[in-house]
Amino acid sequence: MQSVGYVRVSSKAQDYKSQRTELERVAKARGDTIARWYAEKMSGASTARSALEQLRQDARAGKVRRVYVYRLDRLTRSGIRDTFEVVEELHKAGAELVTVADGFTLDGPAAEVILAVMAWAAKMERLAINERIAAARRRVEAEGARWGRPRTMDDRQISRAAALRKKGFSVREVARRMRVPKSTVERALRSAA
């Protein structure tokens, strides 16, 4: 059985560096070494995530002694039931859960109450984030601007790509000639159609 670390961020633009550093620091202070990492870049809105699934499977198989997470909401942000399910599954498998930044342990009679409050707060934060994003989108669109990432290809480039396609070039060849990723050309041509 080994100690492991689980890190999760919500977007591809984020990285795990600060979470990993903090988990390693706490593990070392406890005289522990993190032997394996489970990492993913996905929303915590669902527990159906490959790294979390693998962690749970390894815990059930008796391979995990201790799980370090930065905060409880790194495991799940989908509510009390899902959080209890994951934590209870780890506990039944004999794996201790250590949350580094939450400031509480999952020992003692108040553990379930604290766990429920933390799970509720994580879900509320996820919902608040979604509301802020939706409000920002409505504001941007009301101002007549386009929501989302900036376009990679301008109108002139899109016209050139469309002209090359009409001449019979494959999307791959158009992308190569324009020195633009194939997926970008595909997306631009789809939006122009």
C-alpha positions as CSV (number, residue, x, y, z in Angstrom):
1,M,0.0,0.0,0.0
2,Q,1.2,3.5,-0.9
3,S,0.5,7.1,-0.4
4,V,-0.8,8.9,-3.4
5,G,-1.7,12.4,-4.5
6,Y,-4.8,13.4,-6.4
7,V,-4.8,16.8,-8.2
8,R,-7.5,18.3,-10.4
9,V,-7.9,21.6,-12.3
10,S,-10.9,22.6,-14.3
11,S,-9.3,24.0,-17.5
12,K,-6.5,23.1,-19.8
13,A,-5.0,26.6,-19.2
14,Q,-4.4,25.7,-15.5
15,D,-1.7,23.5,-14.1
16,Y,-1.2,21.3,-11.0
17,K,2.1,22.8,-9.9
18,S,0.9,24.6,-6.8
19,Q,-1.3,21.7,-5.7
20,R,1.5,19.2,-6.1
21,T,4.0,21.3,-4.3
22,E,1.7,21.7,-1.3
23,L,0.8,18.0,-1.2
24,E,4.5,17.1,-1.3
25,R,5.3,19.6,1.4
26,V,2.6,18.2,3.8
27,A,3.4,14.6,3.0
28,K,7.1,15.2,3.8
29,A,6.2,17.0,7.0
30,R,4.2,13.9,8.0
31,G,7.2,11.7,7.2
32,D,5.4,10.4,4.0
33,T,6.3,10.2,0.4
34,I,3.8,10.4,-2.5
35,A,4.5,7.3,-4.6
36,R,1.9,7.9,-7.3
37,W,0.0,10.8,-8.8
38,Y,-3.6,10.9,-10.2
39,A,-4.1,14.1,-12.2
40,E,-6.8,15.4,-14.5
41,K,-8.0,18.6,-16.1
42,M,-11.8,18.4,-15.8
43,S,-14.7,19.9,-14.0
44,G,-15.6,18.5,-10.6
45,A,-19.3,18.6,-11.6
46,S,-19.3,14.9,-12.1
47,T,-17.5,12.0,-10.5
48,A,-17.1,10.2,-13.9
49,R,-13.5,11.2,-14.4
50,S,-10.8,8.8,-15.5
51,A,-8.1,9.6,-12.9
52,L,-10.7,9.6,-10.0
53,E,-12.1,6.3,-11.3
54,Q,-8.5,4.8,-11.4
55,L,-7.9,6.1,-7.8
56,R,-11.1,4.5,-6.6
57,Q,-10.3,1.3,-8.3
58,D,-6.8,1.2,-6.9
59,A,-8.1,1.9,-3.4
60,R,-10.6,-0.9,-3.7
61,A,-7.8,-3.2,-4.8
62,G,-5.9,-2.3,-1.6
63,K,-3.1,-0.4,-3.3
64,V,-3.7,2.9,-1.5
65,R,-2.9,3.7,2.1
66,R,-3.3,7.5,2.1
67,V,-4.7,9.9,-0.4
68,Y,-3.5,13.5,-0.4
69,V,-5.7,16.2,-2.0
70,Y,-5.3,19.9,-1.9
71,R,-8.9,20.5,-0.9
72,L,-12.0,18.3,-0.7
73,D,-13.5,20.1,-3.7
74,R,-10.7,18.7,-5.9
75,L,-12.4,15.3,-5.5
76,T,-15.9,16.4,-6.3
77,R,-18.0,19.6,-6.6
78,S,-21.2,17.7,-7.4
79,G,-22.8,17.7,-4.0
80,I,-23.0,16.0,-0.6
81,R,-24.1,12.6,-1.9
82,D,-21.2,12.2,-4.4
83,T,-18.7,13.5,-1.8
84,F,-19.9,11.1,0.8
85,E,-19.8,8.2,-1.7
86,V,-16.2,8.9,-2.7
87,V,-14.9,9.5,0.8
88,E,-16.8,6.5,2.2
89,E,-15.5,4.3,-0.5
90,L,-11.9,5.4,0.2
91,H,-12.5,4.9,4.0
92,K,-13.9,1.4,3.5
93,A,-10.9,0.5,1.4
94,G,-8.7,1.5,4.2
95,A,-7.3,4.6,2.6
96,E,-7.0,7.7,4.7
97,L,-8.0,11.0,3.1
98,V,-5.8,14.0,3.9
99,T,-7.0,17.4,2.7
100,V,-4.2,19.9,2.9
101,A,-5.9,23.3,2.7
102,D,-9.3,22.7,4.3
103,G,-8.1,22.8,7.9
104,F,-9.9,19.7,9.2
105,T,-9.5,16.0,9.6
106,L,-12.1,13.4,8.8
107,D,-11.7,11.8,12.2
108,G,-14.1,12.1,15.1
109,P,-17.9,12.5,15.6
110,A,-18.2,15.8,13.8
111,A,-16.5,14.6,10.6
112,E,-19.7,13.8,8.7
113,V,-21.2,17.3,9.5
114,I,-18.0,19.0,8.4
115,L,-17.8,16.9,5.3
116,A,-21.4,17.7,4.4
117,V,-20.9,21.4,4.9
118,M,-17.7,21.4,2.8
119,A,-19.4,19.4,0.0
120,W,-22.3,21.8,0.0
121,A,-20.0,24.8,-0.1
122,A,-18.1,23.3,-3.0
123,K,-21.3,22.7,-5.0
124,M,-22.5,26.2,-4.3
125,E,-19.2,27.7,-5.5
126,R,-19.4,25.6,-8.7
127,L,-23.0,26.9,-9.3
128,A,-21.9,30.5,-8.5
129,I,-19.1,30.2,-11.1
130,N,-21.5,29.0,-13.7
131,E,-23.8,31.9,-12.9
132,R,-21.0,34.5,-13.2
133,I,-20.0,32.9,-16.6
134,A,-23.5,33.0,-17.9
135,A,-23.9,36.7,-16.8
136,A,-20.7,37.6,-18.4
137,R,-21.8,35.9,-21.6
138,R,-25.1,37.7,-21.7
139,R,-23.4,41.1,-21.1
140,V,-20.8,40.4,-23.9
141,E,-23.4,39.3,-26.4
142,A,-25.7,42.2,-25.4
143,E,-22.8,44.6,-26.2
144,G,-22.7,43.0,-29.7
145,A,-19.4,41.2,-29.1
146,R,-18.6,37.6,-29.8
147,W,-18.4,35.2,-26.8
148,G,-15.6,32.7,-26.6
149,R,-12.0,32.5,-27.7
150,P,-10.8,35.0,-30.2
151,R,-10.8,33.8,-33.8
152,T,-7.5,32.3,-35.0
153,M,-8.2,33.0,-38.6
154,D,-9.4,36.4,-39.9
155,D,-11.9,36.8,-42.8
156,R,-9.2,37.0,-45.4
157,Q,-7.6,33.8,-44.3
158,I,-11.0,32.0,-44.1
159,S,-11.8,33.2,-47.7
160,R,-8.4,31.9,-48.9
161,A,-9.0,28.5,-47.1
162,A,-12.5,28.3,-48.7
163,A,-11.0,29.1,-52.2
164,L,-8.4,26.3,-51.8
165,R,-11.0,23.8,-50.8
166,K,-13.1,24.8,-53.9
167,K,-10.0,24.0,-56.0
168,G,-10.1,20.5,-54.6
169,F,-7.4,20.6,-51.9
170,S,-8.1,18.5,-48.8
171,V,-8.5,20.3,-45.4
172,R,-5.1,18.8,-44.4
173,E,-3.4,20.3,-47.5
174,V,-5.1,23.7,-47.0
175,A,-3.9,23.7,-43.4
176,R,-0.3,22.7,-44.5
177,R,-0.3,25.5,-47.1
178,M,-1.6,28.1,-44.7
179,R,0.6,26.9,-41.8
180,V,-2.5,26.6,-39.6
181,P,-3.6,23.6,-37.6
182,K,-6.1,21.3,-39.5
183,S,-8.6,21.6,-36.7
184,T,-8.5,25.4,-36.9
185,V,-9.2,25.2,-40.7
186,E,-12.0,22.8,-40.2
187,R,-13.6,25.0,-37.5
188,A,-13.2,28.1,-39.6
189,L,-14.7,26.5,-42.7
190,R,-17.6,25.1,-40.7
191,S,-18.4,28.5,-39.2
192,A,-18.2,30.2,-42.7
193,A,-20.6,27.7,-44.3
